[in-house]
Amino acid sequence: MKASSSSRRSTLSWAFYDWANSPFATLIVTFVFPAYFATAVVGDQVQGQAEWGFAMGLSGLVVAISSPIFGAVADVTGRRKPWLLAFTLLCAAASAGLWWVTPQLSAVPLAIALVVLANWGFETAGVFYNAMLPEMAGPERLGRLSGWAWGLGYVGGLTALALALVALVLPDQPWFGIPKDNAAHIRICGPLVGLWLLVFSAPLFLWTPDAGAGKPLRVKAALASLAVSLKQLARMGDVGRFLLAHMLYADGLATLFAMGGVFVAGVYGFTLQEVMLFGIVLNVTAGLGAAGFAWLDDWFGSRTVILLALAGLLMAGTGVLVADSRALVWIMGGALGLFVGPAQAASRTYLARMAPPERRTELFGLYALSGKATAFLGPWAVGAVTAVTHSQRAGMAVILGFFLVGGGILLSVKPATAR
């Protein structure tokens, strides 16, 4: 009985990391800081979207280069938690540093530098976190655990977003005595995200065991293993094609997250409060989608769930782009969120089922690479098209192409089912 209780505690502690890191995605990457950056720091919506796109592209390039290397090193040493801790601390510290990004044009370089560092920490920590998934449950329950953990993450992001809205943005006098002068009530979101991440990630570091035994750090062996994997990538069959498909549709998702807040603020005139409310709606529907589709993942397989989610993203994304009223934007935005969570959760489940245990973290490093190898292209493409056409709608339309091509490649991949 004690062993069973300990196992449940370690699994719940692992899942709670999704709750811990999601406010970074909602407050810093998607809904609050991008809108603040464009409107208050840069002072121009179109130019702000372009510069934010280039910043997120630079961050994606750093992640793409480094994550497979760290994944290979972790597989050689057999330990994941020390690396997870290091990059969690980096994300928390850089997020907290956003407090010093004041609403003036001279703060743009500092904002970009901190966001790149914070996102590097966030994404690379995810490599080690995701690689722990197969150790948390049997193969017949991986889809549910991944989906429910992702759903828990959306609840965490929703809670932090609602707290920021109610406590900081809406009141005439923000809570905790924080003034509105110099946008202090917005800048405090950075330290809030950092503290949230540290507090709620603690259970994983305290109670979730590191399955691998500590071995000497052999960088040459890790790099040699990675080199072999990269050479064999084209011959990996289903895994290789899956990583290629994931590279494209994950780029679309990452670009959607990075640019969504700036887009609705610029095209539909959403205020910061409305952008945050929009984020709350998307987090509610995304959490419901991730948890609800988790059953389908275990019953019908991860590939089926991803394809359904991509089809939904294409339809709802088109609806947001061509909407001629705010009411339709809210409806299509809610529908968009419903398919975001399943696409993410089922993707990591697919690889967790297909990856050999001895190379799991390395392959999740390549998974992060596949999610970031062209991640700089998505935001940069949106930024470039926006700058050339002076149309935010035209810029954001780039995302739909990533979903469409990624889904087409995924059709050639063998299903990975639990039964």
Summary of the structure (lengths in Angstrom):
residues: 419
radius of gyration: 20.2
end to end distance: 27.9
largest distance: 64.0
contacts: 1656
relative contact order: 0.18
helix: 85%
strand: 0%
